[in-house]
Amino acid sequence: MKKIDLTKKPLIIIAGPTAVGKTSTSVALAKALDGEIVSADSVQVYRKLDIGSAKVTKDEMEGVPHHLIDIIDVTEDYDVSLFQKMASDAIEGIYERGHVPILAGGTGFYIQGLLYGIDFTEEDEDAHKEIRDRLEAMAKEPGGPEAMYKKLSEVDPKSLKKIHEHNIRRVIRALEFYELHGSPISAHNEEEREKQAVYSPAFFVLTDDREALYERINKRVDLMVEQGLIDEARWLYDLHLPKERTSMKGIGYRELIAAFEALDKGNLAASEKSAIIVQAVEKIKQDSRNYAKRQITWFKRERNVNFVNIQDFDYKKDRITEWITEKCLSLLG
């Protein structure tokens, strides 16, 4: 394991796929190291999106300070550049208090952007706006998103590995970059990834046997439904926000929002309505499993990462925490 560079400020990172146990592990680690937690989650940041985001509860925090949780309204957009600024500010505050910052979450793009100080600022805002407005208008036309994704495959095929065709916001961003610079955003991102880390990281990624992880994901979704996920998603749907809003695209919400749209289109029998919701719940499970797979793939590409298979510790949180704590202390020492 690479020794921490003491010329840079240390940052402990607890990452991994959804439902692997990042929350409980990071809280236990924070208690052991006198730390504070900064969330690297793109949905838990939103107020009132509690169930679908598996947001850490007051009891689960166990008195450990958490940052970037419950601070953004669902009507506002949240992206990597905003996360980068807010997380940096939170981490500086933690240092000033003499505590240890622990970055916890599964949004690899956010973690990478913060860790390496990737520049997401946009130059020539007028030119950006003109191109962006045109692309956003195109995205609303019939067949527009498909045509845009096809265009992206022609000008920047490498980016398709990281940008899903339904993530229209990132498709727009990639095409916008290409039109502005005449070069693919994937090449730009590769150059940015060659940068040295801003912090000196102790980077841990929790993993598990795939079947065990998928089973836990399925059970978690069932529990979310029992806890009121459908009502929570309905509340969000009833706000009639643009689909492009970040809050509308989280897994667990987007599938149910699509179901509500189908339910509102016409007169349906009770059995048909029930079937639509059941299908949406199954889609949430499928999308969550696929997301977990993409998360693991993302973290495998990261540098100097310590993978922690929780199965090797018999799924015992205290053993996992003890091992990570010892590694952190040796790196910091």
C-alpha positions in Angstrom: 0.0 0.0 0.0 1.3 3.4 -1.0 2.5 5.6 1.9 0.6 8.9 2.4 2.5 11.9 1.1 2.8 14.1 4.2 3.5 17.2 2.1 -0.2 17.1 1.2 -3.2 17.0 3.4 -4.5 13.5 4.0 -8.0 12.4 2.9 -9.6 9.0 3.7 -12.0 7.7 1.1 -14.6 5.0 1.7 -16.2 4.1 -1.7 -17.8 1.2 -3.3 -21.0 0.1 -5.0 -24.5 0.7 -3.7 -25.7 -1.3 -0.7 -22.2 -2.5 0.2 -22.1 -0.9 3.6 -20.3 2.4 3.1 -22.4 4.3 5.5 -21.9 2.1 8.6 -18.2 1.6 7.8 -17.5 5.3 7.4 -19.3 6.1 10.6 -17.4 3.5 12.6 -14.1 4.7 11.0 -14.9 8.3 11.9 -15.6 7.3 15.5 -12.3 5.5 15.7 -10.2 8.3 14.1 -12.1 11.4 15.4 -13.3 12.1 11.9 -16.0 13.9 10.1 -17.8 12.6 7.0 -18.2 14.4 3.7 -20.8 12.7 1.4 -19.9 12.0 -2.2 -23.5 11.1 -3.1 -25.3 12.9 -5.9 -28.8 12.3 -4.4 -28.4 12.3 -0.6 -27.5 16.0 -0.9 -31.2 16.7 -1.7 -33.7 17.6 1.0 -36.7 15.3 1.3 -35.2 12.6 -1.0 -34.6 10.3 1.9 -35.9 6.8 1.2 -34.8 6.4 -2.4 -31.3 7.8 -1.7 -30.9 5.5 1.3 -30.0 8.7 3.1 -28.1 8.2 6.4 -30.4 8.8 9.3 -29.8 10.8 12.5 -29.5 7.5 14.4 -27.1 6.0 11.9 -24.8 9.0 12.1 -24.2 8.1 15.8 -23.2 11.7 16.6 -20.6 11.9 13.8 -20.8 15.2 11.8 -21.9 14.7 8.2 -21.5 17.2 5.4 -23.3 17.6 2.0 -26.4 15.9 3.3 -29.8 17.5 3.1 -28.5 20.9 1.8 -30.0 21.3 -1.7 -33.6 21.8 -2.7 -34.9 19.4 -5.4 -35.6 22.3 -7.7 -31.9 23.0 -7.9 -29.3 21.3 -10.0 -26.3 19.6 -8.4 -23.2 18.7 -10.4 -19.6 17.7 -10.1 -18.3 21.3 -10.1 -20.7 22.4 -7.3 -19.8 19.2 -5.3 -16.1 19.9 -5.8 -16.4 23.4 -4.3 -18.7 22.5 -1.5 -16.7 19.3 -0.6 -13.4 21.3 -0.6 -14.8 23.9 1.7 -16.2 21.2 4.1 -12.8 19.4 4.1 -10.9 22.6 4.9 -13.3 23.2 7.8 -12.6 19.7 9.1 -8.9 20.3 9.0 -9.3 23.6 10.9 -11.2 21.7 13.7 -8.3 19.3 13.9 -10.4 16.3 12.7 -9.9 13.7 10.0 -11.9 14.2 6.8 -13.5 11.0 5.5 -15.0 11.2 2.0 -17.8 8.5 1.7 -19.9 7.7 -1.3 -20.3 5.8 -4.5 -20.3 8.6 -7.2 -16.8 7.9 -8.7 -16.9 10.9 -11.0 -17.3 13.2 -8.0 -14.6 11.5 -6.0 -12.2 11.7 -8.9 -13.0 15.3 -9.6 -12.3 16.3 -6.0 -9.2 14.1 -5.5 -7.4 15.3 -8.6 -8.7 18.9 -8.7 -10.1 18.4 -12.2 -11.0 21.7 -13.8 -14.7 21.8 -14.6 -15.0 25.6 -15.0 -16.5 26.7 -18.2 -14.9 29.4 -20.3 -16.7 31.8 -22.7 -20.1 31.4 -21.1 -21.9 33.1 -23.9 -20.7 30.5 -26.5 -21.5 27.7 -24.0 -25.0 29.0 -23.6 -25.7 29.3 -27.3 -24.6 25.8 -28.0 -26.2 24.4 -24.9 -29.6 26.0 -25.6 -29.6 24.6 -29.1 -28.7 21.1 -27.9 -31.2 21.2 -25.1 -33.9 22.2 -27.6 -32.8 19.3 -29.9 -33.1 16.9 -26.9 -36.8 17.8 -26.5 -37.6 17.0 -30.2 -38.9 13.5 -31.1 -35.9 11.3 -31.8 -33.6 14.1 -30.6 -31.8 12.2 -27.8 -31.2 9.2 -30.1 -29.7 11.4 -32.8 -27.5 13.2 -30.3 -26.2 10.0 -28.9 -25.5 8.8 -32.5 -23.6 12.0 -33.1 -21.6 11.5 -29.9 -20.7 8.0 -31.1 -19.2 9.5 -34.2 -17.2 12.4 -32.7 -16.2 10.8 -29.4 -16.7 7.0 -29.3 -14.6 6.6 -26.2 -17.0 8.7 -24.2 -19.8 6.1 -24.8 -18.1 3.8 -22.2 -18.9 6.4 -19.5 -22.0 8.2 -20.7 -25.3 6.3 -20.8 -27.6 7.3 -23.6 -30.3 8.2 -21.2 -28.1 10.6 -19.3 -29.0 13.4 -21.7 -27.3 16.0 -19.6 -23.9 14.4 -20.0 -24.5 13.8 -23.7 -25.2 17.5 -24.1 -22.1 18.4 -22.1 -19.9 16.1 -24.3 -21.3 17.5 -27.6 -21.0 21.0 -26.3 -17.4 20.5 -25.4 -16.7 19.1 -28.9 -18.4 22.0 -30.7 -16.5 24.5 -28.6 -13.0 22.9 -28.7 -13.1 20.7 -31.8 -11.7 17.8 -29.7 -13.5 15.1 -27.7 -14.2 15.5 -24.0 -12.9 12.0 -23.4 -9.4 13.1 -24.4 -9.7 16.2 -22.2 -10.7 14.0 -19.3 -7.8 11.6 -19.8 -5.4 14.5 -19.6 -7.1 15.7 -16.4 -6.8 12.2 -15.0 -3.0 12.4 -15.4 -2.9 15.1 -12.8 -1.4 14.4 -9.4 -3.9 14.1 -6.5 -4.6 17.4 -4.6 -4.8 15.4 -1.4 -2.8 12.5 -0.1 -5.5 9.7 -0.2 -6.0 6.5 1.8 -8.5 5.1 -0.7 -10.6 2.1 0.2 -13.3 0.5 -2.0 -15.6 -2.0 -0.3 -16.6 -4.9 -2.5 -18.5 -8.2 -2.2 -19.4 -11.3 -4.0 -21.6 -10.2 -6.9 -24.5 -12.5 -6.1 -24.5 -11.5 -2.4 -24.4 -7.8 -3.4 -27.2 -8.2 -5.9 -29.4 -10.0 -3.3 -28.7 -7.2 -0.8 -29.7 -4.6 -3.5 -33.0 -6.4 -4.2 -33.8 -6.6 -0.5 -32.9 -3.0 0.0 -35.3 -1.9 -2.8 -38.1 -4.0 -1.2 -37.4 -2.3 2.1 -37.5 1.1 0.5 -41.0 0.3 -0.9 -42.1 -0.7 2.5 -40.8 2.5 4.0 -42.7 4.7 1.5 -40.6 5.1 -1.6 -43.6 5.2 -3.9 -45.2 8.1 -2.0 -41.8 9.9 -1.9 -41.4 9.6 -5.6 -45.0 10.7 -6.2 -44.3 13.8 -4.2 -41.4 14.6 -6.5 -43.4 13.8 -9.6 -46.2 16.1 -8.5 -43.8 19.1 -8.4 -43.7 18.9 -12.3 -40.0 19.6 -12.5 -38.2 19.4 -15.8 -36.9 15.9 -16.4 -33.4 17.3 -16.8 -33.2 18.2 -13.1 -30.6 16.2 -11.3 -33.1 15.3 -8.6 -35.5 13.7 -11.2 -32.8 11.3 -12.5 -31.8 9.4 -9.4 -32.4 5.6 -9.4 -35.6 4.8 -7.6 -37.2 8.1 -8.7 -36.9 8.1 -12.4 -38.4 4.6 -12.8 -41.4 5.5 -10.6 -41.8 8.8 -12.4 -42.0 7.0 -15.7 -44.6 4.7 -14.1 -46.7 7.6 -12.9 -46.6 9.2 -16.4 -48.0 5.9 -17.7 -50.7 5.8 -15.1 -51.8 9.3 -15.8 -52.2 8.7 -19.6 -55.5 7.0 -19.5 -58.1 4.9 -17.7 -56.6 1.7 -16.5 -57.9 -1.2 -14.5 -56.7 -1.6 -11.0 -54.7 -4.7 -12.0 -53.0 -2.8 -14.8 -52.1 0.0 -12.4 -50.7 -2.5 -10.0 -48.7 -4.2 -12.7 -47.1 -0.9 -13.8 -45.9 -0.2 -10.3 -44.6 -3.7 -9.9 -42.7 -3.4 -13.1 -41.2 -0.1 -12.0 -40.0 -1.6 -8.7 -38.3 -4.5 -10.7 -36.7 -1.9 -13.0 -35.3 -0.1 -9.9 -33.7 -3.3 -8.8 -32.3 -4.0 -12.3 -31.0 -0.4 -12.7 -29.5 -0.5 -9.2 -27.6 -3.8 -10.0 -26.4 -2.3 -13.3 -25.2 0.8 -11.5 -23.3 -1.3 -8.9 -21.6 -3.0 -11.7 -20.6 0.3 -13.3 -19.4 1.6 -10.0 -17.1 -1.4 -9.5 -15.7 -1.0 -13.0 -15.1 2.7 -12.4 -13.1 2.2 -9.2 -11.0 -0.6 -10.8 -9.6 2.1 -13.1 -8.6 4.3 -10.2 -5.0 4.6 -9.0 -3.7 3.4 -5.6 -7.0 1.9 -4.5 -7.2 -0.7 -1.7 -10.1 -3.1 -2.4 -11.7 -4.5 0.7 -13.9 -7.6 0.1 -16.3 -7.6 3.1 -16.9 -11.3 2.6 -13.3 -11.9 3.8 -14.2 -10.4 7.1 -17.4 -12.5 7.5 -19.4 -9.2 6.9 -18.5 -8.1 10.4 -18.4 -4.3 10.6 -16.0 -4.2 13.6 -13.4 -6.4 11.8 -13.6 -4.3 8.6 -13.3 -1.1 10.5 -10.4 -2.4 12.6 -8.5 -3.4 9.5 -9.1 -0.1 7.7 -8.2 1.9 10.8 -4.9 0.1 11.2 -4.1 0.8 7.6 -5.0 4.4 7.9 -2.9 4.8 11.1 0.1 3.2 9.4 -0.2 5.4 6.4 -0.7 8.5 8.5 2.2 7.5 10.8 
